[in-house]
């Protein structure tokens, strides 16, 4: 037979060869597919109470590629067929198939699965791959089925272990109390927080819950100005990074995440209640509303939160009293945009939406001859307060800041000037929502200082956008889907029914598998926590330790901070305490951004110190170093302002 024979002649010749060797009668077939010429053995295994037919390729069943097969002469092909189809090859394949059937049947019995669901593949899977590869594929299918079965079982157990409809009942003190909600809703400068704080100060005991450390600190000092029985009110301050605990304190100012749900008080004030809708932190407000252990709970915030508050009050079976307050002074949009730096005036606040833009505008305004106070989110609360105080005292003509000024800083601003109406939302640049525009603009025209507040855009486009946004009615908050974040107790409960120890998997189970009967409460985790969990799972840490480390308030986008966090986690995994060395990085050698990050680093260390004091023991030192860093930031900001003004004065001599 020569290589130029046609395919049908080859096939006819191959059939004759197979018949000559008696292969079809023995259940052996010559097959050409997938670029191979090979032998397939047919047979049947009767074992483990099963009858399993098979069509499999033996280990040495592949004979050649079609091109090479065609070039072989008849005798060569006959010899190769005879060699590869012998009784030994048939017996080895059959014994291997029988052993595999026994193995798989046993495993299927262990897991309560039907073995034939998988073993039918031995006859149905038409492939040139050797039997061993086919067996591995079937094993893989079984593994996936077992994993699916385990996943379904664990999902069901998780669902049975946590029912979010019962979430409010987890707050035992609040659950037993007859609670009354008083909603004080209104725009900025409507006096709602002032009214709530006065009611809090008059109560025998109480707690103020703030969205920011800065607000907690301001109202801590405010409460200290009140008296009870002729003595100053005894007030403690509790934030994630700081504790100023006064023995016998009747009142506490706290960040919302630090709510003590076990200590009964007469009055609780939950500030900025519209934060219920916040993507990352809303769960803390849900917990506060459900768990504040007070007979009277003041819910203070924007009017758009009203329907959400009403829904929560009804669900929690709490009496609700709603007061809608009006702004104490008028707020007007200027006739035209500002357009030029020379039109910036004393008492203005310029708003930008990034640290870089704030510093750029600060320099431009300073070069225009005005002194500037600077406020942005990367600054510590202490620096923000110091900068705001300079503006209040008249040491600064203008304040330039981000929307950080919209919450927690009371300043005598006459006019808000928006340098942009576009903000990065964590994913993309987008126009700010009407609610934020209204909150920022509302900072203009402090009651008792200015007759009215003014708002303008620096450029024409921003001016027109702000005019439209302030006319727009903010969308009301949703009346269901209130965020609930996992607690350590939740994760331990899931772990106990699933045997899972991976934090990433426990968090995913919490989000995807717990029972959410009507969607009124809904499970949420942040992307930061989810990403950190996967990295933490690579370390030998307990679920509790991983959970704590996943919540450290430190930015993973800043490399030095991310490296510090990873170092802390690794040290904890080795049961090795992390100590601070104040001499390691002298502040006077660092630039502004580096000192800001150093301040955040020490604050995060203090946060950890309160939760894992055995491994982060230098809390007092961290707080002291954080204060030093804050002072250094404030000094650098003032020095930069002064240097810019000196350059300006030289230019115009």
MIBAGU-447879 format. One line per field, with one value per residue (C-alpha): residue in three letters; x, y, z; residue number from 1. Coordinates in pm, 1 decimal. Each point is the difference from the previous one (the first is absolute). Layout:
% residues N
residuo [ALA:...]
X [X:...]
Y [Y:...]
Z [Z:...]
num [NUM:...]
This chain:
% residues 653
residuo [UNK:UNK:UNK:UNK:UNK:UNK:UNK:UNK:UNK:UNK:UNK:UNK:UNK:UNK:UNK:UNK:UNK:UNK:UNK:UNK:UNK:UNK:UNK:UNK:UNK:UNK:UNK:UNK:UNK:UNK:UNK:UNK:UNK:UNK:UNK:UNK:UNK:UNK:UNK:UNK:UNK:UNK:UNK:UNK:UNK:UNK:UNK:UNK:UNK:UNK:UNK:UNK:UNK:UNK:UNK:UNK:UNK:UNK:UNK:UNK:UNK:UNK:UNK:UNK:UNK:UNK:UNK:UNK:UNK:UNK:UNK:UNK:UNK:UNK:UNK:UNK:UNK:UNK:UNK:UNK:UNK:UNK:UNK:UNK:UNK:UNK:UNK:UNK:UNK:UNK:UNK:UNK:UNK:UNK:UNK:UNK:UNK:UNK:UNK:UNK:UNK:UNK:UNK:UNK:UNK:UNK:UNK:UNK:UNK:UNK:UNK:UNK:UNK:UNK:UNK:UNK:UNK:UNK:UNK:UNK:UNK:UNK:UNK:UNK:UNK:UNK:UNK:UNK:UNK:UNK:UNK:UNK:UNK:UNK:UNK:UNK:UNK:UNK:UNK:UNK:UNK:UNK:UNK:UNK:UNK:UNK:UNK:UNK:UNK:UNK:UNK:UNK:UNK:UNK:UNK:UNK:UNK:UNK:UNK:UNK:UNK:UNK:UNK:UNK:UNK:UNK:UNK:UNK:UNK:UNK:UNK:UNK:UNK:UNK:UNK:UNK:UNK:UNK:UNK:UNK:UNK:UNK:UNK:UNK:UNK:UNK:UNK:UNK:UNK:UNK:UNK:UNK:UNK:UNK:UNK:UNK:UNK:UNK:UNK:UNK:UNK:UNK:UNK:UNK:UNK:UNK:UNK:UNK:UNK:UNK:UNK:UNK:UNK:UNK:UNK:UNK:UNK:UNK:UNK:UNK:UNK:UNK:UNK:UNK:UNK:UNK:UNK:UNK:UNK:UNK:UNK:UNK:UNK:UNK:UNK:UNK:UNK:UNK:UNK:UNK:UNK:UNK:UNK:UNK:UNK:UNK:UNK:UNK:UNK:UNK:UNK:UNK:UNK:UNK:UNK:UNK:UNK:UNK:UNK:UNK:UNK:UNK:UNK:UNK:UNK:UNK:UNK:UNK:UNK:UNK:UNK:UNK:UNK:UNK:UNK:UNK:UNK:UNK:UNK:UNK:UNK:UNK:UNK:UNK:UNK:UNK:UNK:UNK:UNK:UNK:UNK:UNK:UNK:UNK:UNK:UNK:UNK:UNK:UNK:UNK:UNK:UNK:UNK:UNK:UNK:UNK:UNK:UNK:UNK:UNK:UNK:UNK:UNK:UNK:UNK:UNK:UNK:UNK:UNK:UNK:UNK:UNK:UNK:UNK:UNK:UNK:UNK:UNK:UNK:UNK:UNK:UNK:UNK:UNK:UNK:UNK:UNK:UNK:UNK:UNK:UNK:UNK:UNK:UNK:UNK:UNK:UNK:UNK:UNK:UNK:UNK:UNK:UNK:UNK:UNK:UNK:UNK:UNK:UNK:UNK:UNK:UNK:UNK:UNK:UNK:UNK:UNK:UNK:UNK:UNK:UNK:UNK:UNK:UNK:UNK:UNK:UNK:UNK:UNK:UNK:UNK:UNK:UNK:UNK:UNK:UNK:UNK:UNK:UNK:UNK:UNK:UNK:UNK:UNK:UNK:UNK:UNK:UNK:UNK:UNK:UNK:UNK:UNK:UNK:UNK:UNK:UNK:UNK:UNK:UNK:UNK:UNK:UNK:UNK:UNK:UNK:UNK:UNK:UNK:UNK:UNK:UNK:UNK:UNK:UNK:UNK:UNK:UNK:UNK:UNK:UNK:UNK:UNK:UNK:UNK:UNK:UNK:UNK:UNK:UNK:UNK:UNK:UNK:UNK:UNK:UNK:UNK:UNK:UNK:UNK:UNK:UNK:UNK:UNK:UNK:UNK:UNK:UNK:UNK:UNK:UNK:UNK:UNK:UNK:UNK:UNK:UNK:UNK:UNK:UNK:UNK:UNK:UNK:UNK:UNK:UNK:UNK:UNK:UNK:UNK:UNK:UNK:UNK:UNK:UNK:UNK:UNK:UNK:UNK:UNK:UNK:UNK:UNK:UNK:UNK:UNK:UNK:UNK:UNK:UNK:UNK:UNK:UNK:UNK:UNK:UNK:UNK:UNK:UNK:UNK:UNK:UNK:UNK:UNK:UNK:UNK:UNK:UNK:UNK:UNK:UNK:UNK:UNK:UNK:UNK:UNK:UNK:UNK:UNK:UNK:UNK:UNK:UNK:UNK:UNK:UNK:UNK:UNK:UNK:UNK:UNK:UNK:UNK:UNK:UNK:UNK:UNK:UNK:UNK:UNK:UNK:UNK:UNK:UNK:UNK:UNK:UNK:UNK:UNK:UNK:UNK:UNK:UNK:UNK:UNK:UNK:UNK:UNK:UNK:UNK:UNK:UNK:UNK:UNK:UNK:UNK:UNK:UNK:UNK:UNK:UNK:UNK:UNK:UNK:UNK:UNK:UNK:UNK:UNK:UNK:UNK:UNK:UNK:UNK:UNK:UNK:UNK:UNK:UNK:UNK:UNK:UNK:UNK:UNK:UNK:UNK:UNK:UNK:UNK:UNK:UNK:UNK:UNK:UNK:UNK:UNK:UNK:UNK:UNK:UNK:UNK:UNK:UNK:UNK:UNK:UNK:UNK:UNK:UNK:UNK:UNK:UNK:UNK:UNK:UNK:UNK:UNK:UNK:UNK:UNK:UNK:UNK:UNK:UNK:UNK:UNK:UNK:UNK:UNK:UNK:UNK:UNK:UNK]
X [0.0:142.8:-49.1:-201.3:-295.6:-336.5:-161.6:-277.4:261.4:190.5:-313.2:-94.2:350.3:-10.0:-333.9:155.0:296.1:-231.7:-212.2:312.0:106.4:-355.1:-13.8:-374.2:-96.1:209.0:-163.0:302.2:-44.1:245.2:-102.6:125.9:-91.0:153.0:309.0:78.4:-31.6:-73.8:-159.3:-313.1:-90.4:-363.7:-94.5:-209.5:82.0:-227.2:105.7:-132.2:-353.6:34.1:16.7:214.3:66.2:308.3:175.5:352.1:339.8:275.8:322.9:180.0:-310.7:108.9:181.4:103.2:-106.0:-210.3:276.7:251.5:-251.0:-62.2:371.5:34.6:-5.3:-254.4:230.9:112.8:-360.0:-90.8:288.4:-90.4:-366.2:94.6:244.7:-242.4:-313.3:137.0:-173.4:230.1:-112.5:-367.1:43.1:187.1:-266.0:-284.0:167.4:63.7:-362.5:-124.8:220.8:-120.3:-365.7:51.4:180.9:-264.3:-293.8:145.2:47.3:-349.5:-145.1:186.0:-151.4:-344.5:40.8:-106.6:320.1:-150.7:-45.9:378.9:84.0:-216.8:275.8:225.6:-219.2:-125.3:320.1:128.0:363.8:350.0:129.7:127.9:-220.5:205.8:-82.1:-370.1:3.8:154.5:-269.8:-272.4:172.4:3.3:-370.5:-64.5:212.7:-199.2:-327.2:115.4:111.9:-338.6:-178.6:215.4:-56.7:-377.1:4.2:214.2:-212.9:-311.3:161.5:118.6:-351.0:-138.6:265.1:-60.9:-336.3:33.3:-368.0:100.4:287.9:-159.9:-52.4:379.4:17.0:-126.5:-12.1:-171.1:-240.3:-126.3:-42.7:-310.4:189.4:-120.9:153.5:8.9:107.7:145.7:28.0:110.7:268.4:337.3:-35.5:-347.5:111.3:-93.7:327.1:-7.2:-349.3:96.9:316.6:-197.2:-248.6:291.3:172.9:-318.9:-47.8:138.0:211.4:58.4:216.7:73.8:88.5:196.9:105.1:348.4:259.5:-2.0:-373.4:31.3:281.8:-190.5:-314.2:202.8:136.1:-343.8:-156.2:275.0:-130.8:-331.9:-60.9:-195.6:-79.9:233.7:294.9:142.4:-150.4:221.1:67.7:216.0:129.5:14.2:119.2:176.0:341.0:-49.2:-155.5:-41.9:-194.3:-114.1:-85.1:-368.6:-74.5:-370.9:42.6:211.9:89.9:89.7:42.7:-296.5:201.3:97.9:-357.6:-24.8:-325.6:6.5:3.5:-345.2:-29.3:-290.3:71.5:196.2:69.3:81.5:138.6:-4.4:-271.4:-7.1:327.3:-227.4:32.8:381.1:145.6:288.1:-107.9:-380.8:1.4:128.4:-310.3:-228.4:161.3:-31.9:-370.6:-72.6:230.4:26.4:-82.7:-189.8:-358.3:4.2:199.1:49.6:52.9:161.9:61.2:-124.9:-373.2:44.5:49.9:-359.9:-159.4:287.5:-36.5:-374.7:57.1:256.0:-221.4:-288.9:218.9:152.2:-341.6:132.2:-212.1:111.7:-22.5:121.3:106.2:93.1:212.8:61.4:328.7:48.3:134.0:-58.6:232.7:35.2:188.0:207.2:-113.1:321.7:300.1:318.1:215.1:319.9:221.9:-20.4:-373.5:70.7:-68.1:41.3:-248.7:-5.6:45.4:130.0:-94.8:203.8:-26.1:357.9:297.6:203.2:-263.1:-42.1:373.1:4.0:-287.1:155.2:318.4:-191.2:-214.2:303.7:185.0:-304.0:73.9:-236.7:98.9:-141.8:-109.2:5.3:-236.0:-6.9:-70.2:360.5:59.1:-49.4:-296.9:244.0:148.1:-342.5:-110.5:314.8:-40.7:-370.5:85.7:239.6:-288.8:-235.8:256.6:59.2:360.5:-103.7:-211.9:-123.0:-40.4:82.0:-118.7:-168.8:-356.1:152.7:-122.4:-358.9:-0.2:129.0:154.2:-193.7:169.1:-112.8:-15.8:-191.8:32.3:66.4:191.8:-2.5:310.0:-159.4:-323.3:169.0:138.1:171.0:-240.7:254.5:-57.3:-39.4:-43.6:-366.6:-213.1:-59.9:-351.2:-250.0:10.8:376.9:-27.0:-265.7:203.9:314.0:-189.6:-180.4:327.7:-26.0:-159.9:58.4:-306.6:71.8:306.2:-128.3:-344.7:1.2:211.9:123.6:100.2:187.8:197.0:347.5:-66.3:-325.5:-64.6:47.6:-217.3:-288.4:33.3:-13.2:-304.1:-176.5:109.5:-126.0:-340.4:-12.7:-180.0:233.7:-127.3:-142.4:191.1:-123.4:-245.9:157.8:334.9:159.9:362.6:114.1:372.2:124.9:102.1:251.1:-292.1:-159.4:322.0:49.9:-356.5:60.5:334.8:-162.6:-250.8:234.3:341.6:131.6:301.4:74.3:-105.8:-59.0:-236.1:-177.1:-62.6:-129.7:-231.3:-128.9:-75.7:-139.8:-138.4:-161.5:-378.4:-135.5:-375.4:-143.4:310.7:-76.6:347.8:269.9:354.0:290.8:378.1:240.4:229.8:296.8:-94.1:-60.5:338.9:185.1:-166.8:150.5:349.6:-51.1:-108.7:359.9:113.0:-38.4:-249.0:-325.5:-328.5:-26.8:348.9:-58.9:-333.7:160.3:286.1:-247.3:-163.4:309.4:-75.4:301.2:26.0:121.2:55.8:296.4:293.5:169.2:-325.9:-77.6:351.7:-41.5:-335.3:149.6:294.5:-242.1:-202.4:311.2:131.9:-337.3:4.5:333.2:-136.7:259.5:-90.8:52.4:179.2:34.4:333.3:-48.4:357.7:-35.4:-139.8:51.0:-290.3:211.3:155.5:-339.7:-212.9:-364.9:-152.7:238.3:-78.1:-375.3:48.6:212.0:-283.9:-245.7:242.8:19.9:-378.9:-47.4:252.4:-195.3:-322.0:162.7:145.0:-347.6:-105.3:319.2:197.6:221.7:143.8:-27.2:89.8:125.8:-341.5:101.3:315.7:-199.6:-244.1:283.6:183.0:-325.7:-46.1:359.4:-56.9:-323.6:181.6:271.8:-261.1:-160.9:340.1:88.0:-333.0:57.3:362.3:-107.7:-264.1:254.2:256.0:-257.5:-102.4:363.5:42.2:-315.3:114.9:341.6:-173.2:-195.3:274.3]
Y [0.0:336.6:342.0:134.5:-237.0:172.0:11.3:-250.3:-254.8:52.6:-44.9:-312.6:-137.2:88.7:-181.7:-307.3:16.2:21.4:-290.1:-203.6:43.0:-65.8:337.8:82.2:-336.9:86.9:344.3:186.4:277.0:207.1:368.6:313.5:330.7:301.4:-28.1:-351.4:-363.9:-214.4:-315.2:10.6:-302.1:-75.0:-198.3:-18.0:7.0:-185.4:109.0:168.6:-99.6:195.8:-86.2:262.8:-16.9:178.5:108.3:102.0:54.0:-206.6:158.7:-94.7:32.7:302.6:-137.2:303.4:325.1:-53.7:131.2:-241.1:-287.7:50.4:-27.6:-337.3:-311.8:-272.5:-228.7:278.1:92.1:-366.0:-49.4:316.8:-102.9:-349.7:137.9:255.0:-219.1:-301.8:-176.0:168.6:346.7:-105.6:-148.8:306.0:234.3:-209.5:-37.1:376.9:72.4:-245.9:157.6:346.0:-107.8:-141.0:316.7:234.7:-206.4:7.7:375.8:57.4:-216.9:210.6:319.9:-139.0:46.0:-222.9:-158.2:-64.0:375.2:14.0:-350.6:31.0:227.6:-306.6:-100.4:340.9:204.0:-42.3:109.4:-106.5:65.4:-310.4:-161.4:150.8:351.5:-89.4:-140.1:327.1:199.4:-204.8:40.1:376.4:-3.5:-186.5:249.4:288.0:-174.9:-64.5:362.0:115.4:-229.3:124.5:359.4:-51.8:-168.9:277.3:265.6:-154.6:-27.7:360.5:108.6:-182.0:146.6:371.3:156.1:374.1:53.4:-69.6:251.4:256.1:-274.3:-43.9:329.9:-127.3:327.5:198.8:-288.4:5.3:381.2:196.3:237.8:324.2:150.5:376.4:97.6:350.3:49.9:307.1:156.7:124.6:304.9:-98.5:-51.0:-369.2:-122.4:287.1:-102.1:-367.1:76.6:220.1:-282.0:-241.4:228.5:36.5:-377.8:-186.7:-213.5:-25.2:-66.9:203.8:-199.3:178.0:-95.2:146.2:20.0:374.5:26.6:-229.3:221.1:324.7:-120.2:-158.2:349.1:152.2:-235.2:85.7:358.4:-107.6:-41.3:-249.7:71.5:299.0:-200.8:-41.8:-294.2:-312.4:-106.8:-272.8:-10.2:-336.7:-34.9:-281.7:160.4:185.5:-45.2:281.1:-189.6:198.1:-196.6:37.7:159.4:34.5:89.7:-132.1:153.7:-276.4:-89.9:-202.1:-321.0:10.1:-13.4:-189.6:-192.6:-149.4:310.4:148.5:381.7:242.8:175.5:-87.1:239.3:-156.3:273.8:14.8:-267.5:18.5:-196.2:-305.2:3.7:15.2:-283.4:-85.5:123.1:-15.1:-319.4:194.2:224.4:-302.2:-151.4:329.3:40.3:-362.9:-21.8:341.0:-94.4:321.3:76.0:299.7:-7.1:320.6:-60.4:312.9:65.8:91.9:5.2:-269.3:-254.4:37.2:-295.4:-229.0:103.3:-61.5:-347.8:-84.1:131.9:-212.6:-309.7:50.0:84.5:329.7:310.3:272.3:376.1:198.5:365.5:162.9:310.3:283.2:173.4:297.2:233.7:20.6:-170.5:158.3:-78.2:295.7:166.6:-96.2:-227.5:126.8:-39.8:166.1:-43.3:373.1:-51.8:-235.2:185.5:-37.1:-248.2:-223.0:-375.2:-154.0:-364.8:-247.1:-379.4:-123.1:78.5:96.6:249.2:145.8:72.1:141.1:240.9:87.1:112.1:197.7:177.4:74.0:141.6:221.8:158.0:-181.2:-218.9:-353.3:-272.7:-348.7:-291.8:-340.4:-359.8:-117.7:241.0:-123.9:140.4:204.9:171.8:61.5:164.9:212.9:116.4:72.9:195.8:220.8:87.2:60.5:223.2:203.9:-118.3:-140.9:195.5:-298.2:-372.9:-239.7:-354.3:-312.4:-97.9:-94.8:343.6:-113.8:-213.9:88.7:345.1:310.5:298.1:359.0:-55.5:265.4:-147.2:-346.8:4.3:-331.1:-49.9:-313.6:-195.9:-330.7:-246.1:-339.9:-252.9:-278.0:-131.2:297.8:377.1:99.3:301.4:37.3:-96.7:271.1:-101.4:61.2:326.8:116.7:-105.6:178.8:312.6:2.3:82.2:354.8:270.8:-110.6:102.7:292.8:105.9:55.0:114.1:-247.0:-268.8:25.1:-268.4:35.8:-203.6:122.5:-54.3:41.0:-372.1:-88.4:299.1:-121.2:-358.6:117.5:216.7:-306.0:-236.3:235.2:16.4:-377.4:-184.0:-265.2:-354.3:-156.7:-287.7:-351.2:-145.9:-346.7:-165.0:151.1:-111.8:-249.1:-71.6:-335.4:-17.1:-246.4:-184.6:-38.3:-143.4:-239.2:-121.6:-67.5:-165.7:-228.5:-142.5:-17.0:-68.2:289.1:196.8:215.8:358.4:71.3:-299.5:83.3:354.7:-130.2:-241.0:287.7:206.3:-279.3:-274.0:145.8:22.1:336.4:-71.7:333.8:203.2:262.0:-58.9:-97.3:-136.1:221.1:-14.6:256.6:-72.9:90.0:-262.1:-264.1:63.4:0.4:-323.1:-195.2:119.9:-66.2:-357.6:-72.1:56.4:-231.5:224.9:-76.4:112.4:266.4:134.0:5.5:174.6:269.9:55.1:26.5:300.7:210.3:357.4:41.2:68.4:-286.4:249.0:158.0:-239.4:94.7:-53.5:-325.9:-127.8:92.3:-180.7:-313.5:13.9:23.5:-297.6:-214.4:88.3:-89.6:-335.2:-69.3:107.6:276.2:341.4:302.9:281.8:359.5:174.4:379.7:61.3:-210.0:274.2:358.4:216.0:300.8:-201.4:-77.7:191.4:93.1:-310.0:-232.5:163.6:-30.5:-371.5:-37.0:152.2:-249.5:-284.1:79.5:41.5:-344.7:-148.3:150.6:-147.3:-343.7:57.4:33.5:-329.7:-207.3:167.3:-303.5:32.6:379.7:128.3:351.7:171.9:307.5:44.0:-38.2:270.7:230.3:-56.5:57.1:332.7:99.3:-91.0:203.5:301.8:-42.5:-13.6:318.3:171.2:-111.9:129.0:337.8:12.2:-75.1:272.7:248.8:-89.3:47.6:338.4:110.2:-86.6:197.0:306.6:-1.7:-18.1:319.9:208.4]
Z [0.0:-101.9:154.3:-297.9:50.2:50.5:346.9:-78.6:-121.9:326.6:205.0:-189.9:47.8:373.7:34.1:-162.9:238.8:302.3:-127.8:-72.9:366.3:128.0:178.8:-47.8:150.2:309.5:33.0:-135.4:-255.1:-201.7:17.5:-172.8:168.2:176.2:-224.4:126.5:-107.2:307.1:136.0:216.2:213.5:82.8:305.8:313.4:370.8:241.9:345.4:313.0:-104.1:-323.0:-369.9:-168.2:-375.5:-124.7:-319.2:95.0:-155.3:166.3:120.8:-324.1:-217.8:-204.7:-307.3:-205.8:-160.6:-316.4:-228.4:147.7:-1.2:-371.9:-75.0:176.2:-217.1:63.8:198.2:231.6:76.9:53.6:244.3:192.6:26.4:116.6:260.8:150.4:6.0:181.7:288.9:250.6:-116.2:15.7:350.4:135.3:-130.5:140.7:339.6:9.8:-88.2:265.1:267.1:-98.4:14.1:352.7:110.5:-137.6:122.3:351.1:-4.9:-139.3:276.4:260.5:-138.8:-79.3:-375.9:-291.4:-137.9:-343.8:-51.1:-31.4:-128.0:-313.0:-126.9:-49.8:-294.0:-113.3:-5.8:-355.9:20.0:-99.5:353.4:184.5:266.2:284.4:-120.6:-28.7:356.8:122.2:-176.3:166.9:338.6:-61.2:-80.1:323.1:196.0:-147.9:81.1:357.8:29.6:-135.5:242.4:288.9:-112.2:-12.1:340.5:150.4:-166.3:150.8:342.7:-25.6:-93.2:301.2:232.9:-79.1:-79.5:-61.2:75.5:361.0:-9.4:238.6:259.8:24.2:193.7:334.4:197.5:-277.6:-64.3:360.9:12.6:-92.3:-233.0:-154.4:-313.9:-49.1:-351.7:-38.3:-373.8:-186.4:-217.4:122.6:226.9:120.5:361.4:12.6:157.2:251.1:112.1:31.9:198.6:241.0:60.0:48.2:251.6:206.5:22.4:305.1:-236.8:-371.4:-301.7:-311.1:-314.1:-273.7:-352.8:53.3:277.2:-54.4:72.2:302.7:132.1:-63.3:176.7:281.5:72.3:-51.4:254.7:247.5:-7.5:153.6:373.1:208.2:365.0:-7.9:-131.4:-352.7:-181.9:32.0:-358.9:-155.7:-357.0:-176.4:-358.8:-180.8:59.1:327.3:344.8:252.2:262.7:302.9:312.8:78.7:-338.0:-71.9:-367.7:-286.2:-335.8:-240.9:-364.2:-123.4:-47.1:369.9:133.2:327.8:-43.7:351.3:224.6:53.0:-31.2:-1.5:-330.9:-312.6:-288.3:-337.4:-224.5:-382.3:-13.9:-382.8:14.9:19.1:-380.0:-5.4:-208.1:234.7:343.5:-6.4:206.6:303.0:-9.9:-40.7:309.9:190.4:-79.3:85.9:299.9:172.9:362.8:81.5:95.5:-234.9:-323.8:-199.3:-373.1:-141.6:-367.8:-343.7:-90.8:-266.5:280.0:122.9:-183.0:98.5:365.7:-13.1:-143.9:269.0:281.2:-122.2:-33.1:346.2:150.6:135.6:48.2:-244.2:24.3:-304.8:4.0:-330.6:57.6:-240.2:-67.3:232.8:-269.4:-377.1:-248.3:-344.6:-319.9:-121.1:-323.5:-180.8:41.5:171.6:-314.6:127.6:306.3:70.3:66.0:292.5:325.1:376.3:146.1:-310.7:6.2:-322.5:-50.0:-205.4:2.9:37.8:218.3:-306.5:-118.0:349.1:24.1:-352.8:75.1:335.5:-176.5:-262.9:260.0:215.6:-300.3:-55.2:336.4:241.0:295.0:-8.1:240.5:-153.5:71.9:-169.7:94.5:27.2:289.2:353.8:196.7:208.9:-307.3:-152.0:324.5:19.7:-359.1:53.0:315.1:-198.2:-230.2:294.9:171.7:-314.2:-36.7:-338.4:-248.7:-198.4:54.0:-283.4:54.4:-125.2:87.7:338.7:111.9:-62.4:313.1:343.0:-39.2:97.7:-160.8:-71.0:-377.1:-190.3:-348.3:-134.2:-330.4:-186.3:-216.8:-148.7:12.9:-88.4:255.0:-20.2:157.0:42.9:-351.5:-231.6:-16.3:29.9:78.5:372.5:116.9:91.8:368.3:22.3:-193.6:245.4:303.1:-119.6:-103.4:334.0:177.4:-134.4:213.9:358.8:203.3:231.3:-203.2:-353.7:-111.0:-289.3:-157.9:-357.9:-249.8:-327.6:-250.5:-87.5:-370.8:-192.0:-50.6:368.5:93.9:-217.4:125.6:363.3:-73.7:-147.7:279.6:272.7:-170.5:-27.2:275.7:148.8:-50.3:315.8:159.4:-71.1:247.3:-1.5:-67.0:311.1:14.7:262.1:33.7:130.9:363.0:138.5:156.1:-344.4:-145.1:292.0:-44.7:-370.6:79.0:256.5:-253.3:-300.6:153.0:-212.5:130.4:-304.3:74.5:-369.9:-27.1:327.0:-121.0:-333.7:180.6:211.4:-310.8:-219.4:225.8:312.2:14.3:-120.9:11.7:-116.1:-84.3:266.3:141.7:-246.9:50.4:-111.2:11.0:-141.5:-292.1:220.9:256.2:-264.8:-165.6:331.3:107.9:-289.6:88.8:373.4:-74.6:-102.7:361.7:301.6:182.7:179.9:-155.6:272.6:-72.2:-375.3:50.4:217.3:-246.2:-288.4:168.2:78.6:-118.4:-224.6:-373.6:-215.7:-284.3:180.1:-32.4:328.9:190.9:-180.1:77.7:367.3:15.1:-157.9:244.9:292.9:-126.1:-52.8:347.1:150.8:-182.8:170.3:341.6:-1.5:151.1:-224.3:183.8:-112.0:-41.9:13.5:-118.6:-312.0:-224.4:128.2:-119.1:-97.0:-285.1:-154.6:-250.4:56.2:-160.8:187.6:336.2:-72.2:-67.9:314.6:200.9:-149.4:70.9:372.2:21.3:-156.8:244.6:292.1:-145.8:1.8:346.1:151.5:-157.0:27.1:282.5:53.3:-349.9:-47.6:346.8:-77.1:-14.5:199.8:-207.5:-323.9:111.0:102.6:-331.2:-188.3:179.2:-81.0:-364.9:-2.6:140.0:-261.4:-279.5:129.4:16.2:-354.2:-134.6:166.4:-120.3:-356.8:17.8:135.5:-268.5:-275.1:144.4:18.2:-367.6:-75.3:194.3:-174.0:-336.0:70.6:169.9]
num [1:2:3:4:5:6:7:8:9:10:11:12:13:14:15:16:17:18:19:20:21:22:23:24:25:26:27:28:29:30:31:32:33:34:35:36:37:38:39:40:41:42:43:44:45:46:47:48:49:50:51:52:53:54:55:56:57:58:59:60:61:62:63:64:65:66:67:68:69:70:71:72:73:74:75:76:77:78:79:80:81:82:83:84:85:86:87:88:89:90:91:92:93:94:95:96:97:98:99:100:101:102:103:104:105:106:107:108:109:110:111:112:113:114:115:116:117:118:119:120:121:122:123:124:125:126:127:128:129:130:131:132:133:134:135:136:137:138:139:140:141:142:143:144:145:146:147:148:149:150:151:152:153:154:155:156:157:158:159:160:161:162:163:164:165:166:167:168:169:170:171:172:173:174:175:176:177:178:179:180:181:182:183:184:185:186:187:188:189:190:191:192:193:194:195:196:197:198:199:200:201:202:203:204:205:206:207:208:209:210:211:212:213:214:215:216:217:218:219:220:221:222:223:224:225:226:227:228:229:230:231:232:233:234:235:236:237:238:239:240:241:242:243:244:245:246:247:248:249:250:251:252:253:254:255:256:257:258:259:260:261:262:263:264:265:266:267:268:269:270:271:272:273:274:275:276:277:278:279:280:281:282:283:284:285:286:287:288:289:290:291:292:293:294:295:296:297:298:299:300:301:302:303:304:305:306:307:308:309:310:311:312:313:314:315:316:317:318:319:320:321:322:323:324:325:326:327:328:329:330:331:332:333:334:335:336:337:338:339:340:341:342:343:344:345:346:347:348:349:350:351:352:353:354:355:356:357:358:359:360:361:362:363:364:365:366:367:368:369:370:371:372:373:374:375:376:377:378:379:380:381:382:383:384:385:386:387:388:389:390:391:392:393:394:395:396:397:398:399:400:401:402:403:404:405:406:407:408:409:410:411:412:413:414:415:416:417:418:419:420:421:422:423:424:425:426:427:428:429:430:431:432:433:434:435:436:437:438:439:440:441:442:443:444:445:446:447:448:449:450:451:452:453:454:455:456:457:458:459:460:461:462:463:464:465:466:467:468:469:470:471:472:473:474:475:476:477:478:479:480:481:482:483:484:485:486:487:488:489:490:491:492:493:494:495:496:497:498:499:500:501:502:503:504:505:506:507:508:509:510:511:512:513:514:515:516:517:518:519:520:521:522:523:524:525:526:527:528:529:530:531:532:533:534:535:536:537:538:539:540:541:542:543:544:545:546:547:548:549:550:551:552:553:554:555:556:557:558:559:560:561:562:563:564:565:566:567:568:569:570:571:572:573:574:575:576:577:578:579:580:581:582:583:584:585:586:587:588:589:590:591:592:593:594:595:596:597:598:599:600:601:602:603:604:605:606:607:608:609:610:611:612:613:614:615:616:617:618:619:620:621:622:623:624:625:626:627:628:629:630:631:632:633:634:635:636:637:638:639:640:641:642:643:644:645:646:647:648:649:650:651:652:653]
